[in-house]
Amino acid sequence: MYKVYSRPGSGSFVVEAALEMAGAPFECIDVAKTPQPDPDFLEISPLNQVPALTLPDGHTMTESAAICILLAERFPQAALAPADGAGRADFLRWMALMASVVYPADLRFYYAHRYTTDAGGADAVKQAAIAEMDRGLAVMDAALGSRRWLAGERQSVADLYLLMLFSWHPEVGRAREAWKNIERVCAVLRDQPLIKRLNVRHEMW
């Protein structure tokens, strides 16, 4: 049994989606936001961040992109990611880019106070964060221009990761107009029964 430490509207959205698609048995444990971190949860996630995943053998890992890649490897029959070839290379490329560029920019926008020691500096942090999100999304939108999905001809968990991050854009209406290839992919995903059901809990859009 897998255990997902989660919070509605968080990065656990994509982890829960991957587990559901894989048909893996899992328990979802909500972690409340509190002024003081729960010491027991800090043992699981030292940065006090969700998602975290406890594997059936008791080992625990964090970082949503790493979790998704591991689940794709553990459940090859679910086709969560291409196994080889150019599709595999693209899958790893886009997962790394989203985890290192777009996701951190989202965090800098929504938690701007953590990224400056200037009491009046949060607005500048937010503006820089939006610019960084836009830069990464523009690269991905251009890549999607000649393909149906991020990693080739089949949907992968990378597309779900993109849907999650795109939904977090603070100017989502402008984003949908600006990056129509990303919006095309996300529109298909938003219409899928599993994603609709998960969105009831996570309220991503």
N, C-alpha and C positions, 0 to 999 in steps of 0.2 A: 504494500500500500504506500503510495506517495502522499506526502503532506505538503500542501501549498500554504504558506503564510502570506496573507493577502490583505487587501483593503480595496473597497469599491473605488473605481476610477483610477487605479494604479497600474503599474507595469505588469501586475499579475494577470491582467486581461489576456495577454498573448500566451502566457504560460498555461492558464486554464484552457484556452482554446486548443493549444497543442496537445495537452493531455486528453481532452475530449476527442479530438480527431484520431489520436493514437489508440483510443479505447482502453486507456490505462486507468485502473482503479485509483482514485485519489480522494483525499479529504481536504476541504478548504477551511482554513482557520483564519478568521479575521483578526487583525492586529490593530487595536484602536490607537489613534493619535493621542498621545498624552504629553503633558509638559515634561515629565520625567520618564525616560525610557524604562521599560520593563527589563530588569536584570536578566531574567530567564531568556527573553527574546534576544538580548545582546549576545548571549552565548551562541545563538543561531546566526544572527546577522549583526556583526560588530558595528556596522554603520547605522544600525536601527532603520534599515530600509527594507521595503517589500518590493518585489516578491523574494521569498526564500523557499527553497525546496528541500525537504528531507526525503532521501531515497529509501527504498524498501530495506536496504541494509543498515539504515540509521545514519549514513553519511549525509551531511547537509551542505548545500551550495547556494550561492547568491548570484546575482547578475542575470537579468532576464535573457539577454542574447546567448550567454553561455548555456543557460538552462534549455533554451529552445534547440540549440545545436546538439546538446546531449540527448534530448528526447528524440530528435530526428535520427540519431545514430542507434538509439536503443530500440526504436520501433520502425525499422525500414519498411515494413509492410504498409505503413500508413502514408508513405511517400510525403513526409513533411519537408523533405529537401532532396535535391538531386544527389545521386550517389557518386557520380563521377563526371568527367568531361567538362565542357565549358559551363554547363549549368551549375556544377558544383563550385567551380571557381567564382562564378557570378554570385552564387548564394553566399559564400563566405565573404566576398568583397562587400556586398551590400549590408550584411549583418554587422560587419565591423564598422562600416561607415556610419550606419544609423546609431550604433552604440557609442561611437566616439565623437560624432559631430552633432547629430540632430537631437538625440536624447539628452546629452549634457546641456545643450542650448535650451531645451524645454525646462530643465531644472533651474538654469540660471534665470529664466524669466519668472517662474512661479515661486522661486525661493531667492529672489535677488538679494535680500538682506544678508544671505550667507556668503555672498561673493564680493563684498566690499566692506571696508572698515570706515568708510565715509558715511556719516549719518544721512547725508543728502544724496548719496550716490546710487540709490537703487534704480532710479529712472534711467540713468545712463547704462546700467547693467542690463536692464530690460531691453532697451533699444539695440544694444549690441547683440543680445541673445536672439532677438527676432532676425537680425541681419544674418546671423550664423545659421539659424534654421533655414532661412530662405536660400542661403548659398548651397547647403546640402540638398535641399529639396529640388532646386533647379537642376543640379547634376543628375539626380535620379529621374526627374521628369524627362530630361533629354534622352537618357538611356532607354526609358520606356517607350519612346516614340516609335521604335521599330519592332516592338515585341508586345506580347500579350501580358506576360508576367515578368517579375524582376529576374527570375532565374530560369528563363526558358519558356517552354510551351506549357508547363504545368504549374499550377498554383503551388506555392510553398509557404512555410511559416514566415519567410521573409516578407511576403505580401501582407500577412496579418500584422507583423511588426510595424510595417509602414502604415497600415490603416490606423493603428493605435497612435503612432506619433503624429500623423497628419491630423487626427481628430483633436489632438492637444494644441494645435497651432492657435495662438491667441487671437489671430485674425483669420479665422477659418473660412469665412465667406470670401475674403480676398484670395486666400490660398487656393480655394477650389477654382476660382476664375483664372488664377495665374498658372497653375500647373494642371492642365486638363488631362494629361496622360495619367498622372497619379490619381486624380479624381475619377477617371474612367475605371481604374482598377478598384478603387475603394468603393465605388458605387455597386459594383458586382458583389464585393464582399459583404457590404452592408445588407444586401438582400438575401443572404444565406441564412437558413433557419437557425443554425448554431450561433452565428454571430448576432442575430436578432435576440436570441435568448440570453446570451451573455451580456448584451447591452442593457437589458432590463436591470441587471445587477450593477453594471459598471457605469451606465449613463455616459457613454463616450460621445454621443451626439444626440 
